[in-house]
Amino acid sequence: MKPKVLITKKIPDYVKEYIGNYCDYEILEGAGYDDIINIIHDKDGLMLSGIKIDKNLLEHAPNLKVVSNIAVGYNNFNIADMKEKNIIGTHTPGVLNDTVADLIFGLILSTARKLPEMDRYVKSGKWDEIDDEIVFSKDVHHAVLGIIGMGRIGETVAKRAKYGFDMDVIYYNRSRKYDAEKNIGVKYAQLNDLLKQSDFVLIMTALTDETYHMIDEEQFDLMKSDAILINASRGATVNEKALIKALNEKKILGAGLDVFEKEPIEKDNPLLKMSNVVLLPHVGSATIKTRNDMAFLAAENLIAALKGEVPPNVVPELK
């Protein structure tokens, strides 16, 4: 008898075919936590993203062996609960590095050169009303980019910055990345020094207890008054209230955000009315090819676990 799998995301036909060779699968697009609880009792595997995997859900899933996240991040996994139940958890690193790096540079350029704001002026017929104060913006080339979290995506961004824009790149990470320093030419800096020196501060760290609100009022006070914050990791790495305060008080020049503390962003969030902030709906990996590649990698992780093999991308805390 084939193992039974529940999939909660839309996936391409070739991924369905691959999974179907090994499993009986059920696709319930857009299923939420409560939906899963109601139908998970006989499932051996889950393939999803963003839905909390906790003790309560696992208690409804006596047959469950693996949860395959269609994402790099896995802060939806309660690691302790999954360890207790011997549940394998996997994710999809690597395949989205270039796509996310492209989007990050889109945010850097959009915020620095005021592209969305200029677009609105032209489309609203106000070209003649634009003066120098509105038009003048910030150079990206030869600026200092500070990257907090030098993982795969951080290194990919660093290459674009160094080789494409002649930027000076400094980074802060839990451990030194000597290969990146040698091969790319990035320089290590302590966090406070990075904040003081950077024209652009990019957050690319995972969300953990240690990184929750790692950028708060104290950190904004250290940044340059013409610095721009870019966050494409997880919203809660930044204290959003402190960010709004820093922008209102002109402690920093602007921000480009693909992630937020609460998603979707609340309709009364002050960030929505700020012209010096570029906001995206958490779309870092959202190209057709990359999302398809992520789905296939998630399927490979899923099938390997169900075959009793070690999946290629088990999350570090569950290895």
DAVENDA-V267198 format. One record per backbone hydrogen bond with DSSP energy under -1.0 kcal/mol. CO is the residue of the C=O (numbers start at 1). NH is the residue of the N-H. E is the energy in kcal/mol with one decimal. If there is no record, write none. Layout:
[[CO:NH:E] [CO:NH:E]]
This chain:
[[3:24:-2.7] [4:44:-3.2] [4:45:-1.7] [5:26:-2.3] [6:47:-2.4] [7:28:-3.1] [8:30:-2.1] [12:16:-1.9] [13:17:-2.6] [14:18:-1.7] [15:19:-2.5] [16:20:-2.9] [17:21:-1.0] [19:22:-1.7] [19:23:-2.5] [24:5:-2.5] [26:7:-2.9] [28:31:-1.9] [32:36:-2.2] [33:37:-2.2] [34:38:-1.5] [36:39:-1.1] [36:40:-1.2] [40:43:-1.8] [44:65:-2.8] [44:66:-1.2] [45:6:-2.2] [46:68:-3.5] [47:8:-2.2] [48:70:-3.1] [53:78:-2.2] [54:58:-2.5] [55:59:-2.0] [57:60:-1.1] [58:61:-1.5] [61:64:-1.2] [65:88:-2.7] [66:46:-2.0] [67:90:-2.3] [68:48:-2.0] [69:71:-1.4] [71:92:-2.7] [74:77:-2.1] [76:53:-3.0] [77:79:-1.2] [78:82:-2.2] [79:83:-2.6] [80:84:-2.2] [81:85:-1.4] [82:87:-2.9] [83:86:-1.2] [88:67:-2.8] [89:315:-2.5] [90:69:-2.3] [93:95:-1.1] [94:97:-1.4] [96:100:-2.6] [97:101:-2.3] [98:102:-2.3] [99:103:-1.9] [100:104:-2.6] [101:105:-2.1] [102:106:-1.8] [103:107:-2.2] [104:108:-2.5] [105:109:-2.7] [106:110:-2.4] [107:111:-2.5] [108:112:-2.5] [109:113:-2.5] [110:115:-1.2] [112:138:-2.6] [114:118:-2.7] [115:119:-2.4] [116:120:-2.1] [117:121:-1.9] [118:122:-2.2] [119:123:-2.5] [120:124:-1.7] [121:126:-2.7] [122:125:-1.5] [126:129:-1.7] [127:130:-1.6] [131:135:-2.3] [132:136:-3.1] [140:143:-1.8] [143:168:-2.1] [144:199:-2.2] [144:200:-2.0] [145:170:-2.5] [146:202:-3.3] [147:172:-2.4] [148:204:-3.2] [149:151:-1.4] [151:155:-2.4] [152:156:-1.8] [153:157:-2.6] [154:158:-2.3] [155:159:-1.9] [156:160:-1.5] [157:161:-2.6] [158:162:-2.9] [159:163:-2.7] [160:164:-1.9] [161:167:-2.5] [165:142:-2.1] [168:145:-2.8] [169:187:-2.0] [170:147:-2.6] [171:189:-2.5] [172:149:-2.7] [177:181:-2.2] [178:182:-2.3] [179:183:-3.4] [180:184:-2.3] [180:185:-1.3] [187:171:-2.4] [190:194:-2.6] [191:195:-2.4] [192:196:-1.8] [193:197:-1.8] [194:198:-2.0] [199:228:-2.1] [200:146:-3.3] [201:230:-3.3] [202:148:-3.2] [203:232:-1.5] [208:212:-1.3] [211:214:-1.9] [215:239:-2.6] [216:220:-2.3] [217:221:-2.1] [224:227:-1.5] [227:253:-2.3] [227:254:-1.2] [228:201:-2.6] [229:256:-2.8] [230:203:-2.7] [231:258:-2.5] [234:237:-1.7] [235:238:-1.7] [236:213:-3.0] [237:215:-2.0] [238:240:-1.0] [239:243:-2.1] [240:244:-2.5] [241:245:-2.1] [242:246:-2.4] [243:247:-2.3] [244:248:-2.5] [245:249:-2.3] [246:251:-2.8] [247:250:-1.1] [254:229:-2.1] [255:278:-2.4] [256:231:-2.2] [257:280:-2.5] [266:269:-1.8] [269:272:-1.9] [270:273:-1.6] [271:274:-1.4] [274:277:-1.1] [276:255:-1.6] [278:257:-2.9] [280:282:-1.3] [283:286:-1.8] [285:287:-2.3] [287:291:-2.6] [288:292:-2.2] [289:293:-2.6] [290:294:-2.6] [291:295:-2.1] [292:296:-2.2] [293:297:-2.3] [294:298:-2.5] [295:299:-2.0] [296:300:-2.4] [297:301:-2.4] [298:302:-2.4] [299:303:-2.8] [300:304:-2.3] [301:305:-1.9] [302:306:-2.1] [303:307:-1.7] [304:309:-2.8] [305:308:-1.4] [313:91:-2.1] [315:318:-2.0] [316:319:-1.3]]
